[in-house]
Amino acid sequence: MEFKLVKLHTKLRLLNVLYRFLFTLCIASTSYATDPIDQRTADEARKLIDQGLESTIGFEVVKSLTTEVGPRLAGTKAEARARNWGVAKFKELGFSNIRIEPFSVDHWERRHEHVQILSPFPQNLVVSTLGGSISTPPGGIAGEIVSFPTLQSLKDAPLSGLEGKIVFVDEYMTRTQGGSGYGIAVRKRSGAANEAGKRGAVAALIRSVGTDHHRFAHTGQMTYEEGVRKVPVAALSAPDADQLQRALEIGSVRVKLDLHVEAKGRVESGNVIAEIPGKSDEIVLIGAHLDSWDLGTGAVDDGAGVGITVGAAKLILDLNKTPKRTIRVVMFGSEEVGLVGARAYVAKHKDSLINHMVGAESDFGAGKIWRFETNFAPEKLYLADAIHKILEPLGIGRGHNNASGGPDIGPMREQGVPAVTLKQNGWDYFDYHHTADDTLDKVDPSDIAQNVAAYAAFTWIVANLEDDFRPRDP
């Protein structure tokens, strides 16, 4: 009897699985039978695409930000000026519910940086102190260079034998269209200093996390592990990393680092927010990060994203039509130093995240969008297909269903908010990323216009869909 009951329960479970599969298939088939995007919305989206391709609003916003504010390091007076700029720009363009949502961040600013080979071939090297690094002692610090080809090779080294030395991690970054090489290469930014400190070294140098061969060093945030002795760390430009390595091939090299930074503790930062009010309290969120590193003017990272998302929302605003869902545009603060603004946003809006229908951030430069990626419930992928059908004439292909949405979307995606990535061509993005070469001349107005067109159409469609992208209730 017991055996028969087990068999019966097994059959019932299988029938339940089969029922759920057929139900999902039926829903999907029904949804495909009629286009989930109504004809009026589709026509309006195509109109936005046409207007976006002819519009200069995105580029004009980037130009305004990079000219009138310039570099915008997190937690500095420059970032505060950027927030004021953001409020003024939103008002000028006619948005509603404009506000700054403040939070605090650790202050850090570079004061001076100088690295030189002392022997056997005295000469200066081009470097950038990494964000979060401590200063060297007054007057600098000197030591013999010990080179490692990768971060892993340093990790594999004994925990003794590097006392008084300066570690050099000479690991290269691979260039890819989607930037996949960054995830591997960026680990040395924190790892080099932490592993050097564990082994008694007095400082660390790394080959810049970048794909260029110009004499510009790439900065970026690093963090110290708890309980590890802190050592100063800086990044060499690619040609200077090559120069140092050539010198090492000849013999022993002694280098001096003189890095001075200032850290004032917790200071104010904030997110700048504006909206196009909809007929409901459901939210479609698009955004970019407002802060930048201090070397360039933050045109590619991420002034372009600000221009793209604000420009797209402005096109929608000029339709003079009320969307079903509220469209929220966010200029996130303090992204570069650890997604601080994104985490503050989630903390403040945690009770309303269930009303966030989708989030998308433009934070991969100024290149054309070439792929549409989603992070939807599997049974809602018919919606992604319908949206892609409208975006496809822009040269945008259909991507996977594991979209990140962008760095600042990550914290809300972790809380269940669906995400979209309008993936840009990043072939040369890491040539300029976090360098003094990140300036407006690297931004192509026609590429920005294609981004604005895509974001405007996508945002308008999802703001007016009847369905959403979350899993159906069982």
Secondary structure, 3 states (H helix, E strand, C coil): CHHHHHHHHHHHHHHHHHHHHHHHHHHHHHHHHCCCCCHHHHHHHHHHHHHHHHCCHHHHHHHHHHHHCCCCCCCCHHHHHHHHHHHHHHHHHCCEEEEEEEEEEEEEEEEEEEEEEEECCCEEECEEECECCCCCCCCCEEEEEEEECCHHHHHCCCCCCCCCCEEEECCCCCCCCCCCHHHHHCHHHHHHHHHHHHCCCCEEEEECCCCCCCCCCCCCECCCCCCCCCCCEEEECHHHHHHHHHHHHHCCCEEEEEEEEEEEEEEEEEEEEEEECCCCCCEEEEEEECCCCCCCCCHHHHHHHHHHHHHHHHHHHCCCCCCCCEEEEEEECCCCCCCHHHHHHHHHCHHHHHHEEEEEECCCCCCCEEEEEEECCHHHHHHHHHHHHHHHHHCCEECCCCCCCCHHHHHHHCCCCCEEEEEECCCCHHHHCCCCCCCHHHCCHHHHHHHHHHHHHHHHHHHHCCCCCCCCCC
